[in-house]
Amino acid sequence: MKTASIPSIRVNPELRQEAQGVLQEGESLSSFVEQSIRSNIARRQSQQEFIARGLASRDEAKRSGEYFSAQDVLGELDDMLAAAESTARG
């Protein structure tokens, strides 16, 4: 597969210097920029999926008329956390 280029961007020298200042050993500025783009794509896809699940849940609640209070949901999450912590302790 052929590779493609990301459009170059102009930044102020301070931003470039800050980016270079956080590079890990053996990492190039190009690989840092590529990884930053990949991370942002993944984060935005996760956000879109989260919103879609929330909207679908809202629509299902409207359709079914079944709603849960925040207090009940938080209580159930607390129980799940306590169980997970208990399992992790052995």
Beta strands, then each sheet from edge to edge (+ up, - down):
end
